[in-house]
Amino acid sequence: LKPAELALIERWVSEGAKFEEHWAFVPPVKKVPPHLDGDSWSRNDIDRFIFEKLTAKGLTPGSPEDPRTLIRRASLDLTGLLPEPADVDAYVANPIDAVYETYLDKLLASPRYAEHRTRYWLDYVRYSDTHGLHFDNVRSIWPYRDYLIRSFQQNKPFDRFVTEQIAGDLLPARTVDELVATGYIRANVSTNEGGTIPEEVQVNNTRDRAEAFGASFMGLTVGCAACHDHKFDPTSTKDFYSLGAFFNNTAEKSWDENIQDPAPVLRIPSADKIPGLEDAIARRHDCAAKYEEHRRNVMSEFVKSQAEGLKPVPVSTEELQVRFRFDEGKGDTVVNSAPGAKTKNYKVDTNPLVWGENSWLWPSMRMDISSKLPLPDQGDFEVDQPFSLSFWTMARMKTANIDTGNGGIVSRMGDSARMNHRGWDLFCDGGKYVIHIIHQWPQHAIRVESDPFPRGVWRHVGFTYDGSAKAAGVKLYVDGKPATLRITNDTLQPGQSILTDARMHVGRREDEQPLRESRYQDLRLYGRALSPEEFGRLPFEDLAAEIIAREPDPAKWTTDERFVVLDSWFLRSAEPEAARLKGELARIDAEIAEMTKEGVPTMIAKERESPAYADILDRGVYTSRKERVTPATPHFLPPMREGLPANRLGLAKWLLQDDQPLLGRVTVNRMWQEVFGTGIVETADDFGIMGTRPSHGALLDWLTVDFRESGWDMRRLYKMMLTSAAYRQSTATTPDKLAKDDKNRLLSLGPRFRMDAEVLRDTALQASGLLVEKTGGPPVKPYQPVGVWEAVSMPESNTKQYQADKGENLYRRSMYSFWKRFAPPPSLETFDAQAREVVCTRRTRTNTPLQALVTMNDPQFVEAARKLAERAIKAGGHDTSRLDFMARTTLSRSLSTHEMEALSKSLERFRKHFSEHADDAAALLTTGESPADTTLPPSEIATWAMVANQFLNLDEYVTK
């Protein structure tokens, strides 16, 4: 700073400088709109704020806009389509407020309005019809897009609209639409690339969702705090990861598996089955509500049960040789907490352990492909020695050969070269649990196997061996219950040694590849055979007993400890009413699954039962976990109200609190931006310190509070903006306005800007008569240049080859066009449509020669010009009548004398050319799939098509 500037700051401080919170972080206040003397211009309260600012700057408002231009502007802003000539004529004939407002009501109630509003929202949520990374394969999520259309068509209150998308699966009723709405959570870029690390992908997915939430609903760049505290905003790294924790507990795999419907999905049945499905959902809600009420009272029931002596019984630690909780969360050393353990700490060889989030009881552990966790002094049992093994695991069951899913889970065994597999192990074979006790394979060995178990699910697994050298002496337990085993080899004899020089390992055999992507918690090895009753207590009851012994006061338990003692043990095992309700929920879920086993799949969100949390990562590195945090909102904003759940539903309700300063402002500002071209806050994507200040702060706050007080009525707000005098101004400027308001930030002029990419294409189809106005349905594939997808696609991708549709799908509105994230529709991208890899709340507007090349040469535009030509010819009359038809169709007005003369000359030049070059006319008429009208002369169609193309390239046409 310059000395004079420093002196000014010093003076400000010495005079009692008052530090104020950043304006966007202070709850908005609805001030009384100013009423200035001599204000005959204002039509509503919006105008009063604007008039005050104009007067202060020595400016006057613009004159009223021409009725034809105004009606065209309103139609484009509300529907993204041109007005019908009859509607234009009706307003021009009687340009009074009542007629104008009736017309706005008609537009606001139309499907066109709902589709146009949805088109903006697809940018705000980064919607795409493909996964994104690697193969960029097709994903089925278009029912979410149709949900958005229905919501805007119904004028769903914005608070409900937001809540359903963030937490529709957590709402009490859980209707089909509420579940479909959670496609918002699943809209992020995903991958299934070989070699990706699940923990890293999980972190990336959570980070993406937190960043998208911050951008879409808070207008903040929270992602800047992923690696360090935000450089400008008060968002700390802890804030960012605490916010991410809300999205870190969804029941889905890290990868998309290159399939169109990675779980969880809802298969939407046919319309006749929807009522039955929603009835089942309602019954489920009633049952779930009873369970939750019971759960809320569980603490008093638990305390009562403790007083009556119903306490969890621990499993004896007799002969417990190894106990790894695997709750370290970081580092490459694990602690053996077994009493009297020979070795207390074991260090991983080669690559470090990988610690993961989204676990069951606490942060889980898995080993990288080159990691080894050897336990050389453990597990070396002889054939006559009984022993037991147990642990929690979530096995993805992939080895180096991903298709087989084979690998050692826990073992003391080597390969065939090492004493011919002598030793023991618990092995995974294609999803089946296999137990080996081997002296020499296969001549002298025990092998038993279970039925296959689903992948990607946390379960408690263990086995006992009684030292009998018989397969019947091996028992497998899954989730505390005996599992069926098949004996496939029973040739081991008493006295045949199983001692081996191989070390005991977790996650592999000594000399073989690991069971990749498998996670572990609470591993125990006993030098005795546990009884079935003891195995039944291991999953939860023993842990509950451990927690109560360590801390008898439930008020001092952590969230995880409450989950283990109350949810996992007491409600599951010791409380019969809870067990009954859980059983009823399971039966209804099975009923719902049966009803939805067929139908259109759409990706949805589903919350896990385990507590949500996230790890703060040092510099954003997924392996550098510093501190565990639970879901929480940013510290510098009003806190969540007492009683709100720490999940996505609580987050949605927090957003909608009356003291929440951001959601309303951000939303109103985007709506304003859609209509006026620039938001009251120009940086619609950044309401933080580095964002621009609002041009009309008091107006923004007034609109925000008014929006909330109206019941979050979106149509009402749009209508208020379009009926304002500010909106209805002319765009004609003056030297004084150019000097004082060159960017129209003070709104001294009406809004004028180039239409968005989708609107340009849609209006061209509309003017041509080709537009197919069919609402909803799967994405469509209109014309596209050859080779666009091929250039960016993997050979195995199912979106490598683009095959354009036929028939009406070529002429649907652009919002239905198939959106490949790595290669969005090229003609739309040329006009600044976004790839939607990230949230976009403010598109750039460019003017480039490429854009003119699209509107002049793209088959869609050439075909549209050709069909507009046919419409003009069929309209009849002289050339002037046909030219006037084109003008009224595209520009919503008639031509001036000068314009008519210029276009007539152009028409004659084209007519002369095509009369002499019939081949050119024939070539032009074959552009596009729609056939030319054979009742009309080809040269005449071609002539008028070239004139129509001129209309579609006028600045007045591409600008609203």
Secondary structure as the mmCIF struct_conf table of DSSP 4:
data_model
#
loop_
_struct_conf.conf_type_id
_struct_conf.id
_struct_conf.beg_label_comp_id
_struct_conf.beg_label_asym_id
_struct_conf.beg_label_seq_id
_struct_conf.end_label_comp_id
_struct_conf.end_label_asym_id
_struct_conf.end_label_seq_id
HELX_RH_AL_P HELX_RH_AL_P1 PRO A 3 SER A 14
TURN_TY1_P TURN_TY1_P1 GLU A 15 GLY A 16
HELX_RH_3T_P HELX_RH_3T_P1 TRP A 23 PHE A 25
BEND BEND1 VAL A 26 VAL A 26
HELX_LH_PP_P HELX_LH_PP_P1 PRO A 27 PRO A 28
HELX_LH_PP_P HELX_LH_PP_P2 LYS A 31 PRO A 34
TURN_TY1_P TURN_TY1_P2 ASP A 37 GLY A 38
BEND BEND2 TRP A 41 TRP A 41
BEND BEND3 ARG A 43 ASN A 44
HELX_RH_AL_P HELX_RH_AL_P2 ASP A 45 ALA A 56
TURN_TY1_P TURN_TY1_P3 LYS A 57 GLY A 58
HELX_LH_PP_P HELX_LH_PP_P3 PRO A 61 SER A 63
STRN STRN1 PRO A 64 PRO A 64
HELX_LH_PP_P HELX_LH_PP_P4 GLU A 65 ASP A 66
HELX_RH_AL_P HELX_RH_AL_P3 PRO A 67 THR A 79
BEND BEND4 GLY A 80 LEU A 81
HELX_LH_PP_P HELX_LH_PP_P5 LEU A 82 GLU A 84
HELX_RH_AL_P HELX_RH_AL_P4 PRO A 85 ALA A 93
BEND BEND5 ASN A 94 ASN A 94
HELX_RH_AL_P HELX_RH_AL_P5 ASP A 97 LEU A 108
TURN_TY1_P TURN_TY1_P4 ALA A 109 ALA A 109
BEND BEND6 SER A 110 SER A 110
HELX_RH_AL_P HELX_RH_AL_P6 PRO A 111 TYR A 124
TURN_TY1_P TURN_TY1_P5 VAL A 125 ARG A 126
BEND BEND7 ASP A 129 ASP A 129
STRN STRN2 THR A 130 THR A 130
STRN STRN3 GLY A 132 GLY A 132
BEND BEND8 LEU A 133 LEU A 133
TURN_TY1_P TURN_TY1_P6 HIS A 134 PHE A 135
STRN STRN4 VAL A 138 VAL A 138
HELX_RH_AL_P HELX_RH_AL_P7 TRP A 142 GLN A 153
TURN_TY1_P TURN_TY1_P7 GLN A 154 ASN A 155
HELX_RH_AL_P HELX_RH_AL_P8 PHE A 158 ALA A 167
HELX_RH_3T_P HELX_RH_3T_P2 GLY A 168 LEU A 170
BEND BEND9 LEU A 171 ALA A 173
HELX_RH_AL_P HELX_RH_AL_P9 VAL A 176 ALA A 181
HELX_RH_3T_P HELX_RH_3T_P3 THR A 182 TYR A 184
TURN_TY1_P TURN_TY1_P8 ILE A 185 ARG A 186
BEND BEND10 ASN A 188 ASN A 188
STRN STRN5 SER A 190 SER A 190
TURN_TY1_P TURN_TY1_P9 GLY A 194 GLY A 195
HELX_RH_AL_P HELX_RH_AL_P10 PRO A 198 PHE A 213
HELX_RH_PI_P HELX_RH_PI_P1 GLY A 214 MET A 218
HELX_RH_3T_P HELX_RH_3T_P4 VAL A 222 ALA A 225
BEND BEND11 ALA A 226 ASP A 229
BEND BEND12 LYS A 231 PRO A 234
HELX_RH_AL_P HELX_RH_AL_P11 THR A 237 ALA A 245
TURN_TY1_P TURN_TY1_P10 PHE A 246 PHE A 247
BEND BEND13 ASN A 248 ASN A 248
STRN STRN6 THR A 250 THR A 250
BEND BEND14 ALA A 251 GLU A 252
BEND BEND15 SER A 254 TRP A 255
TURN_TY1_P TURN_TY1_P11 GLU A 257 ASN A 258
BEND BEND16 ILE A 259 GLN A 260
HELX_LH_PP_P HELX_LH_PP_P6 PRO A 262 PRO A 262
BEND BEND17 ALA A 263 PRO A 264
STRN STRN7 VAL A 265 ILE A 268
HELX_RH_3T_P HELX_RH_3T_P5 ALA A 271 LYS A 273
HELX_RH_AL_P HELX_RH_AL_P12 ILE A 274 ARG A 296
TURN_TY1_P TURN_TY1_P12 ASN A 297 ASN A 297
HELX_RH_AL_P HELX_RH_AL_P13 VAL A 298 ALA A 307
TURN_TY1_P TURN_TY1_P13 GLU A 308 GLY A 309
HELX_LH_PP_P HELX_LH_PP_P7 PRO A 312 SER A 316
TURN_TY1_P TURN_TY1_P14 GLU A 318 GLU A 319
STRN STRN8 LEU A 320 PHE A 324
BEND BEND18 LYS A 330 ASP A 332
STRN STRN9 THR A 333 VAL A 335
STRN STRN10 ASN A 336 ASN A 336
BEND BEND19 ALA A 338 ALA A 338
TURN_TY1_P TURN_TY1_P15 PRO A 339 GLY A 340
BEND BEND20 LYS A 342 LYS A 342
BEND BEND21 LYS A 344 LYS A 344
STRN STRN11 ASN A 345 LYS A 347
STRN STRN12 ASP A 349 THR A 350
BEND BEND22 ASN A 351 ASN A 351
HELX_LH_PP_P HELX_LH_PP_P8 PRO A 352 PRO A 352
STRN STRN13 LEU A 353 GLY A 356
BEND BEND23 GLU A 357 ASN A 358
BEND BEND24 TRP A 360 TRP A 362
STRN STRN14 SER A 364 MET A 367
TURN_TY1_P TURN_TY1_P16 ILE A 369 SER A 370
STRN STRN15 SER A 371 LYS A 372
STRN STRN16 PRO A 374 LEU A 375
TURN_TY1_P TURN_TY1_P17 PRO A 376 ASP A 377
BEND BEND25 GLN A 378 GLN A 378
TURN_TY1_P TURN_TY1_P18 VAL A 383 ASP A 384
STRN STRN17 PHE A 387 LYS A 398
BEND BEND26 ALA A 400 ASN A 401
TURN_TY1_P TURN_TY1_P19 ILE A 402 THR A 404
STRN STRN18 GLY A 407 MET A 413
TURN_TY1_P TURN_TY1_P20 SER A 416 ARG A 418
HELX_RH_3T_P HELX_RH_3T_P6 MET A 419 HIS A 421
STRN STRN19 GLY A 423 ASP A 429
TURN_TY1_P TURN_TY1_P21 GLY A 430 GLY A 431
STRN STRN20 LYS A 432 GLN A 440
TURN_TY1_P TURN_TY1_P22 TRP A 441 GLN A 443
STRN STRN21 HIS A 444 PRO A 452
BEND BEND27 ARG A 455 GLY A 456
STRN STRN22 ARG A 459 TYR A 465
BEND BEND28 GLY A 467 LYS A 470
HELX_RH_3T_P HELX_RH_3T_P7 ALA A 471 GLY A 473
STRN STRN23 VAL A 474 VAL A 478
TURN_TY1_P TURN_TY1_P23 ASP A 479 GLY A 480
STRN STRN24 LYS A 481 ALA A 483
STRN STRN25 ARG A 486 ASP A 490
TURN_TY1_P TURN_TY1_P24 PRO A 494 GLY A 495
BEND BEND29 ASP A 501 ALA A 502
HELX_LH_PP_P HELX_LH_PP_P9 ARG A 503 ARG A 503
STRN STRN26 MET A 504 VAL A 506
BEND BEND30 GLY A 507 ARG A 508
TURN_TY1_P TURN_TY1_P25 GLU A 510 ASP A 511
BEND BEND31 GLU A 512 GLU A 512
STRN STRN27 PRO A 514 PRO A 514
STRN STRN28 ARG A 516 TYR A 526
BEND BEND32 GLY A 527 ARG A 528
HELX_LH_PP_P HELX_LH_PP_P10 ALA A 529 SER A 531
HELX_RH_AL_P HELX_RH_AL_P14 PRO A 532 ARG A 537
TURN_TY1_P TURN_TY1_P26 LEU A 538 PHE A 540
HELX_RH_AL_P HELX_RH_AL_P15 GLU A 541 ARG A 550
HELX_RH_3T_P HELX_RH_3T_P8 PRO A 554 LYS A 556
HELX_RH_AL_P HELX_RH_AL_P16 THR A 559 ARG A 562
HELX_RH_PI_P HELX_RH_PI_P2 PHE A 563 ALA A 574
HELX_RH_AL_P HELX_RH_AL_P17 PRO A 576 MET A 595
TURN_TY1_P TURN_TY1_P27 THR A 596 THR A 596
BEND BEND33 LYS A 597 GLY A 599
STRN STRN29 VAL A 600 MET A 603
STRN STRN30 GLU A 607 GLU A 607
BEND BEND34 GLU A 609 SER A 610
HELX_LH_PP_P HELX_LH_PP_P11 PRO A 611 ALA A 612
STRN STRN31 ALA A 614 LEU A 617
HELX_RH_3T_P HELX_RH_3T_P9 ASP A 618 GLY A 620
TURN_TY1_P TURN_TY1_P28 TYR A 622 THR A 623
STRN STRN32 ARG A 625 VAL A 629
TURN_TY1_P TURN_TY1_P29 HIS A 635 PHE A 636
BEND BEND35 LEU A 637 LEU A 637
HELX_LH_PP_P HELX_LH_PP_P12 PRO A 638 ARG A 641
TURN_TY1_P TURN_TY1_P30 GLU A 642 GLY A 643
BEND BEND36 ALA A 646 ASN A 647
HELX_RH_AL_P HELX_RH_AL_P18 ARG A 648 LEU A 655
TURN_TY1_P TURN_TY1_P31 LEU A 656 LEU A 656
BEND BEND37 GLN A 657 GLN A 657
TURN_TY1_P TURN_TY1_P32 ASP A 658 ASP A 659
BEND BEND38 LEU A 662 LEU A 662
HELX_RH_AL_P HELX_RH_AL_P19 LEU A 663 PHE A 676
BEND BEND39 GLY A 677 THR A 678
BEND BEND40 ILE A 680 GLU A 682
TURN_TY1_P TURN_TY1_P33 ALA A 684 ASP A 685
BEND BEND41 GLY A 688 GLY A 688
TURN_TY1_P TURN_TY1_P34 ILE A 689 MET A 690
BEND BEND42 GLY A 691 GLY A 691
HELX_LH_PP_P HELX_LH_PP_P13 THR A 692 PRO A 694
TURN_TY1_P TURN_TY1_P35 SER A 695 HIS A 696
HELX_RH_AL_P HELX_RH_AL_P20 GLY A 697 GLU A 709
TURN_TY1_P TURN_TY1_P36 SER A 710 GLY A 711
BEND BEND43 TRP A 712 TRP A 712
HELX_RH_AL_P HELX_RH_AL_P21 MET A 714 LEU A 722
TURN_TY1_P TURN_TY1_P37 THR A 723 THR A 723
BEND BEND44 SER A 724 SER A 724
TURN_TY1_P TURN_TY1_P38 ALA A 725 ARG A 728
STRN STRN33 GLN A 729 GLN A 729
HELX_RH_AL_P HELX_RH_AL_P22 PRO A 735 LYS A 740
TURN_TY1_P TURN_TY1_P39 ASP A 742 LYS A 743
TURN_TY1_P TURN_TY1_P40 ARG A 745 LEU A 746
BEND BEND45 LEU A 749 LEU A 749
STRN STRN34 ARG A 754 ARG A 754
HELX_LH_PP_P HELX_LH_PP_P14 MET A 755 ASP A 756
HELX_RH_AL_P HELX_RH_AL_P23 ALA A 757 SER A 768
TURN_TY1_P TURN_TY1_P41 GLY A 769 GLY A 769
BEND BEND46 PRO A 778 PRO A 778
STRN STRN35 VAL A 780 VAL A 780
TURN_TY1_P TURN_TY1_P42 VAL A 786 TRP A 789
HELX_RH_3T_P HELX_RH_3T_P10 GLU A 790 VAL A 792
TURN_TY1_P TURN_TY1_P43 PRO A 795 GLU A 796
TURN_TY1_P TURN_TY1_P44 ASN A 798 THR A 799
BEND BEND47 LYS A 800 GLN A 801
HELX_RH_3T_P HELX_RH_3T_P11 GLY A 807 TYR A 811
BEND BEND48 ARG A 812 ARG A 812
HELX_RH_3T_P HELX_RH_3T_P12 SER A 814 TYR A 816
STRN STRN36 SER A 817 SER A 817
STRN STRN37 LYS A 820 LYS A 820
TURN_TY1_P TURN_TY1_P45 ARG A 821 PHE A 822
STRN STRN38 ALA A 823 ALA A 823
HELX_RH_AL_P HELX_RH_AL_P24 PRO A 826 THR A 830
TURN_TY1_P TURN_TY1_P46 PHE A 831 ASP A 832
BEND BEND49 GLU A 837 VAL A 838
BEND BEND50 THR A 841 ARG A 842
HELX_RH_AL_P HELX_RH_AL_P25 PRO A 849 ASN A 857
HELX_RH_AL_P HELX_RH_AL_P26 PRO A 859 ALA A 875
BEND BEND51 GLY A 877 GLY A 877
HELX_RH_AL_P HELX_RH_AL_P27 ASP A 879 THR A 890
TURN_TY1_P TURN_TY1_P47 LEU A 891 LEU A 891
BEND BEND52 SER A 892 ARG A 893
HELX_LH_PP_P HELX_LH_PP_P15 SER A 894 SER A 896
HELX_RH_AL_P HELX_RH_AL_P28 THR A 897 GLU A 916
HELX_RH_AL_P HELX_RH_AL_P29 ALA A 918 LEU A 925
TURN_TY1_P TURN_TY1_P48 THR A 926 THR A 926
BEND BEND53 THR A 927 SER A 930
HELX_LH_PP_P HELX_LH_PP_P16 PRO A 931 ALA A 932
TURN_TY1_P TURN_TY1_P49 THR A 934 THR A 935
BEND BEND54 LEU A 936 LEU A 936
HELX_RH_AL_P HELX_RH_AL_P30 PRO A 938 PHE A 951
TURN_TY1_P TURN_TY1_P50 LEU A 952 ASN A 953
HELX_RH_AL_P HELX_RH_AL_P31 ASP A 955 VAL A 958
STRN STRN39 THR A 959 THR A 959
#
